[in-house]
Amino acid sequence: MADKLIIVESPAKANTIKKFLGGNTKVVASMGHIRDLPKSKLGVNIENDFEPEYINIRGKGDLIKSLKKEAGKAKKVYLATDPDREGEAIAWHLAHILELDEKEKNRVTFNEITKNAVQEAIKEPRTLDRNLIDAQQARRVLDRIVGYQISPLLWKKVRRGLSAGRVQSVAVKLIVDREEEIEKFIPEEYWNIYAHLAKQNTKSKFEAKFIRKEAEKNKS
């Protein structure tokens, strides 16, 4: 029985971290997200403050069972997913699945995979960062609201399999707006008139630029 269970995202990272820790610590991988919005429906309750409806990702049932089993045997579980908002959300989903107390300090992060960085992170765990979790959820919900409803139109008008999300949709809008500005542009002919002058009987030369004709302002 391991005293500590550390959960990271990738098997490669898990294998590396194992080398830095003692034999009483087990390191396993979540293989990324284990919960997400359902693929078969919108999965966002627009009428209830845009509440997301999460389900366990299909095909990860055996992995979830294995994680629960290992967590049940360990005295302490550490969530060591990536140190960004996506990693924070994965840690939050893991805490939910494994029934961990969110108020407990079971979140560890490190910016480099070195023995010193990993060992120091384990010594200073923290609670889950709700701001990072909410930031990831907002991005995911916006992706779903925009992409889920626009992608079918894209498939119908352009080609199946294309994705329309929060980034692609805004980028296309910018391109369309710019193209419309170009099409509406009316070219106007104008001239810049310069004269190279010199005083009579001297070598002094200067350049003059036409600015206006009498009181009328002319574009130059």
MIKE-965921 format. One record per residue: x, y, z of N, C-alpha, C in turn. Coordinates in steps of 0.001 Angstrom, whole numbers, padded with zeros to 6 digits, always signed. Layout:
# residues N
XYZXYZXYZ/...
END
This chain:
# residues 220
+000841-001194+000000+000000+000000+000000+000878+001246+000000/+000626+002161-000959+001411+003392-001049+000886+004432-000066/+001813+005130+000586+001411+006214+001486+000844+007383+000695/+001449+007644-000448+001021+008776-001260+000679+008309-002673/-000377+008921-003231-000745+008703-004632-000688+010049-005330/+000090+010115-006385+000204+011349-007162-000392+011106-008539/-001328+011970-008928-001988+011821-010221-001539+012959-011140/-000936+012594-012262-000529+013566-013281-001376+013320-014534/-001082+014033-015603-001899+013890-016809-001402+012811-017767/-000096+012726-017970+000427+011813-018987+001255+010685-018379/+001214+009504-019004+002012+008372-018529+003509+008665-018575/+003963+009396-019585+005384+009716-019698+005842+010540-018506/+005032+011510-018120+005368+012337-016957+005336+011492-015684/+004381+010577-015606+004276+009709-014428+005536+008859-014273/+006022+008306-015377+007228+007467-015325+008456+008265-014891/+008530+009512-015332+009675+010349-014959+009629+010715-013485/+008455+011095-013005+008303+011543-011619+008540+010392-010643/+008196+009180-011039+008408+008019-010168+009869+007901-009735/+010773+008299-010631+012204+008170-010351+012664+009135-009260/+011893+010204-009040+012299+011227-008083+011783+010973-006675/+010851+010028-006530+010185+009834-005248+010460+008446-004683/+010171+008298-003414+010461+007031-002741+009488+005934-003109/+009779+004742-002617+008965+003580-002939+007584+003606-002316/+007377+004497-001331+006060+004580-000702+005114+005528-001444/+005520+005956-002631+004700+006864-003442+004390+006219-004786/+003134+006268-005178+002734+005742-006473+002297+006903-007364/+002713+006869-008623+002373+007931-009570+001595+007321-010732/+000416+007860-010994-000424+007357-012089-000875+008533-012955/-001413+008217-014133-001838+009253-015082-003348+009219-015289/-003945+010410-015404-005384+010512-015672-005673+010487-017170/-004614+010585-017980-004763+010643-019441-005608+011846-019854/-005323+012982-019255-006075+014193-019572-007377+014258-018794/-008399+014818-019420-009708+014971-018759-010384+013624-018563/-011132+013511-017469-011935+012314-017241-013431+012644-017248/-013746+013941-017197-015143+014393-017314-015214+015522-018335/-016352+015591-019034-016516+016655-020022-018002+016810-020316/-018341+017787-021142-019721+017968-021573-020102+016825-022516/-021343+016396-022498-021761+015297-023390-021705+015708-024850/-021399+014747-025723-021323+015027-027157-022692+015001-027832/-023658+014347-027192-024955+014133-027820-025923+015298-027667/-025589+016266-026803-026468+017420-026610-025646+018638-026202/-026311+019777-026093-025608+021023-025779-024838+020916-024473/-025456+020352-023443-024758+020125-022177-024547+021372-021344/-025227+022459-021699-025136+023703-020928-026550+024194-020666/-026901+024343-019405-028244+024790-019036-028291+026311-019121/-028685+026811-020287-028698+028252-020531-029686+028964-019599/-030747+028268-019209-031767+028869-018350-031339+028923-016882/-030300+028194-016539-029859+028139-015139-028412+028603-015020/-028191+029873-015351-026873+030504-015177-025776+029769-015952/-026146+029192-017104-025192+028507-017975-024457+027375-017250/-025168+026668-016423-024586+025574-015650-024184+024420-016581/-022896+024005-016560-022471+022886-017407-022936+021547-016837/-023245+020617-017719-023684+019277-017322-022579+018278-017673/-021764+017933-016692-020620+017054-016944-020998+015584-016827/-020336+014782-017655-020461+013328-017548-019059+012725-017652/-018909+011503-017175-017629+010803-017343-017411+010527-018826/-016193+010748-019270-015890+010565-020686-015991+009094-021068/-016691+008839-022168-016881+007465-022630-015536+006820-022945/-015352+005607-022512-014113+004880-022754-013115+004988-021615/-013434+005823-020612-012511+005976-019484-013036+005328-018205/-014035+004467-018363-014618+003790-017201-013601+002967-016425/-012810+002162-017127-011816+001312-016455-010741+002160-015775/-010334+003257-016430-009339+004141-015847-009868+004770-014559/-011119+005209-014592-011728+005827-013406-011802+004822-012256/-012174+003589-012578-012216+002544-011543-010838+002321-010943/-009821+002313-011797-008449+002100-011328-007993+003263-010442/-008323+004490-010846-007942+005655-010048-008634+005628-008680/-009895+005260-008663-010635+005162-007402-010033+004104-006486/-009640+002996-007084-009040+001907-006311-007723+002348-005687/-006878+003000-006483-005579+003458-005977-005751+004557-004929/-006715+005434-005151-006971+006506-004189-007478+005945-002860/-008259+004887-002950-008784+004267-001732-007707+003610-000893/-006639+003180-001532-005548+002514-000804-004520+003493-000250/-004465+004694-000797-003440+005659-000402-003867+006459+000825/-002877+006843+001633-003162+007684+002793-003377+009136+002383/-002735+009532+001288-002848+010908+000818-002809+010924-000702/-003711+011699-001302-003776+011818-002755-003378+013237-003150/-002444+013342-004094-002020+014644-004602-002408+014758-006075/-002984+015874-006426-003384+016134-007806-002319+017016-008444/-001506+016423-009310-000344+017120-009884-000497+017312-011385/-001690+017676-011811-001915+017962-013228-001213+019267-013599/-001209+019602-014880-000441+020743-015378-000794+022050-014655/+000176+022958-014523-000031+024203-013776-000678+025316-014599/-001786+025008-015257-002524+026022-016003-004000+025818-015719/-004857+026610-016335-006288+026525-016018-006881+025185-016451/-006350+024621-017538-006838+023316-017992-006461+022238-016980/-005212+022301-016516-004767+021344-015515-005519+021491-014207/-005844+022735-013853-006599+022979-012619-007988+022373-012713/-008609+022503-013888-009939+021929-014087-009891+020400-014047/-008842+019822-014632-008695+018358-014586-008564+017902-013138/-007776+018646-012343-007616+018316-010924-008956+018408-010200/-009733+019417-010544-011052+019596-009933-011990+018437-010273/-011970+018006-011525-012790+016862-011930-012325+015586-011218/-011027+015433-011079-010496+014271-010349-010962+014286-008899/-010907+015470-008280-011349+015589-006890-012811+015184-006755/-013617+015552-007751-015030+015183-007726-015199+013665-007859/-014521+013084-008832-014646+011648-009079-014144+010834-007886/-013044+011275-007302-012427+010537-006194-012985+010930-004837/-013960+011844-004849-014622+012301-003623-013622+012878-002620/-012738+013717-003136-011776+014400-002275-012368+015719-001793/-011970+016145-000627-012438+017402-000066-011701+018550-000755/-012448+019430-001425-011827+020548-002144-011119+021524-001198/-011481+021504+000069-010859+022420+001034-009511+021914+001531/-009223+020644+001235-007934+020084+001654-006826+020512+000694/-005625+020575+001212-004472+020955+000391-003920+019706-000303/-004497+019393-001452-004071+018202-002200-003640+018539-003626/-003482+019823-003921-003080+020261-005265-001614+020669-005245/-000827+020060-006138+000590+020414-006244+000909+020775-007698/+001768+021751-007874+002150+022165-009229+003651+022388-009294/+004219+022144-010452+005638+022413-010690+005807+022767-012157/+006707+023700-012424+006921+024202-013773+008061+023507-014502/+008730+022613-013821+009796+021847-014467+009817+020449-013865/+010134+019469-014706+010148+018079-014242+011566+017739-013779/+011919+018228-012603+013211+017923-012001+012955+017388-010596/+013922+016679-010067+013763+016071-008750+013482+017116-007687/+014248+018203-007710+014089+019242-006699+012717+019909-006804/+012299+020239-008041+011012+020923-008234+009850+020047-007782/+009895+018767-008111+008814+017854-007741+008768+017653-006227/+009912+017424-005613+009951+017198-004163+009508+018437-003386/+009906+019614-003842+009500+020847-003168+007997+021079-003317/+007440+020737-004478+006005+020905-004699+005195+020017-003761/+005662+018789-003551+004968+017858-002666+004969+018376-001228/+005995+019107-000869+006090+019643+000499+005133+020809+000733/+004702+021467-000359+003863+022657-000219+002597+022552-001077/+001709+021616-000746+000452+021505-001499-000474+022683-001165/-001431+022926-002016-002404+024000-001798-003803+023483-002117/-004792+024321-001873-006156+023964-002251-006350+024284-003738/-007414+023780-004297-007724+024042-005704-008014+025527-005907/-007551+026051-007030-007741+027463-007362-009055+027629-008116/-010054+028144-007421-011385+028257-008016-011406+029218-009198/-010585+030243-009164-010551+031201-010280-010090+030537-011569/-009044+029700-011473-008561+028989-012657-009604+027986-013160/-010270+027331-012235-011308+026361-012603-012442+027053-013342/-012904+028172-012795-014009+028903-013423-013595+029466-014789/-012333+029874-014914-011845+030394-016195-011908+029311-017261/-011500+028090-016896-011541+026986-017862-012986+026628-018190/-013848+026637-017181-015249+026306-017422-015907+027337-018347/-015589+028612-018138-016153+029657-018994-015722+029446-020439/-014438+029126-020650-013940+028858-021998-014650+027660-022617/-014815+026600-021826-015440+025375-022335-016912+025600-022667/-017612+026322-021793-019030+026597-022021-019206+027482-023251/-018355+028486-023390-018435+029366-024561-018139+028590-025839/-017149+027698-025772-016855+026831-026913-018096+026051-027330/-018768+025498-026331-019921+024649-026625-021101+025464-027163/-021395+026593-026540-022532+027404-026969-022339+027887-028401/-021126+028344-028714-020854+028853-030061-020678+027700-031052/-019756+026802-030736-019406+025740-031675-020507+024742-031940/-021214+024342-030883-022231+023302-031021-023355+023746-031944/-023634+025066-031941-024751+025568-032738-024331+026078-034117/-023068+026475-034250-022613+027002-035539-021999+025920-036427/-021339+024932-035828-020672+023892-036616-021605+023190-037607/-022844+022812-037201-023745+022169-038177-024009+023043-039400/-024086+024364-039190-024277+025271-040330-023053+025250-041231/-021884+025190-040619-020637+025121-041372-020577+023833-042193/-021012+022728-041602-021021+021445-042316-021947+021511-043528/-023075+022186-043357-024067+022264-044422-023608+023159-045565/-022969+024276-045232-022602+025267-046235-021207+025064-046824/-020299+024479-046032-018918+024346-046499-018517+022875-046634/-018249+022231-045509-017824+020828-045560-017952+020214-044182/-018363+018962-044124-018514+018266-042846-017147+018092-042177/-017184+018065-040857-015951+017840-040097-015251+019112-039676/-015658+020256-040255-015043+021522-039879-015562+021971-038517/-014749+022703-037797-015113+023131-036457-015277+024636-036392/-016345+025077-035748-016565+026511-035530-016682+026741-034028/-015724+027427-033466-015735+027685-032030-015581+029150-031734/-015279+029454-030466-015171+030853-030041-014053+031582-030779/-012947+030881-031086-011827+031525-031767-012072+031609-033264/-012443+030492-033879-012648+030476-035321-013749+031441-035741/-014840+031489-034976-015971+032331-035340-015600+033806-035322/-014881+034227-034297-014462+035626-034206-013470+035958-035309/-012553+035033-035586-011560+035260-036646-012239+035416-038006/-013229+034576-038273-013961+034675-039544-014711+036001-039618/-015299+036421-038489-016021+037703-038453-015078+038856-038771/-013878+038840-038230-012903+039894-038507-012529+039923-039989/-012348+038734-040569-012001+038643-041994-013129+039172-042859/-014379+038792-042520-015535+039244-043291-015682+040760-043207/-015545+041306-041997-015663+042762-041827-014605+043493-042637/-013393+042974-042619-012310+043612-043361-012559+043537-044872/-013051+042389-045330-013338+042217-046751-014445+043174-047198/-015441+043380-046346-016522+044313-046685-015998+045737-046774/-015066+046098-045889-014466+047428-045948-013701+047630-047258/-012998+046583-047672-012238+046664-048929-013179+046846-050116/-014289+046089-050115-015235+046171-051224-015927+047531-051291/-016128+048168-050132-016815+049469-050094-015866+050632-050405/-014600+050376-050428-013621+051448-050631-013739+052039-052039/-013820+053358-052109-013893+054056-053397-012562+054767-053634/-011787+054335-054615-010475+054968-054849-010622+056381-055387/-009778+057276-054943-009760+058659-055408-008360+058977-055920/-008316+059518-057131-007016+059857-057716-006462+061126-057062/-005202+061116-056737-004563+062313-056199-003110+062342-056647/-002514+063532-056571-001136+063701-057022-000324+064439-055960/+000913+064056-055836+001880+064823-055062+002780+065566-056054/+002821+066893-055931+003586+067703-056884+004770+068354-056168/+005953+068073-056655+007177+068639-056090+007932+069383-057195/+008678+070385-056778+009511+071125-057738+010900+071324-057139/+011921+071061-057933+013290+071295-057505+013729+072652-058067/+013984+073603-057184+014242+074988-057584+015651+075421-057180/+016090+076455-057873+017406+077028-057561+017377+078516-057862/+018065+079296-057068+018164+080738-057313+019048+080987-058528/+018661+082030-059270+019411+082351-060478+020838+082793-060114/+021774+082279-060874+023188+082623-060705+023763+082150-059365/+023119+081171-058731+023674+080599-057484+023601+079077-057571/+024302+078443-056659+024279+076985-056591+023271+076479-055546/+022580+077389-054873+021625+077016-053825+020374+076373-054439/+020031+075177-053982+018866+074461-054493+017952+074055-053324/+016659+073940-053621+015708+073489-052595+014514+072821-053278/+013769+072075-052473+012597+071360-052992+011326+072031-052483/+010377+072248-053349+009086+072853-052986+007970+071843-053248/+006928+071900-052396+005789+070984-052523+004510+071799-052676/+003699+071433-053655+002432+072117-053871+001474+071769-052734/+000942+072811-052063+000047+072615-050932-001389+073000-051276/-001598+074227-051802-002947+074669-052092-002982+075664-053241/-004163+075800-053783-004353+076780-054863-005225+077910-054315/-004622+079107-054214-005275+080271-053625-005831+079891-052254/-007117+080129-051961-007682+079825-050635-008213+078395-050571/-008261+077713-051697-008809+076351-051739-007767+075332-051312/-008153+074490-050359-007220+073445-049908-007285+072274-050867/-006120+071810-051259-006042+070663-052141-005312+069527-051452/-005755+068346-051709-005066+067176-051152-003714+067039-051840/-002698+066752-051052-001377+066605-051657-000704+065355-051130/
END
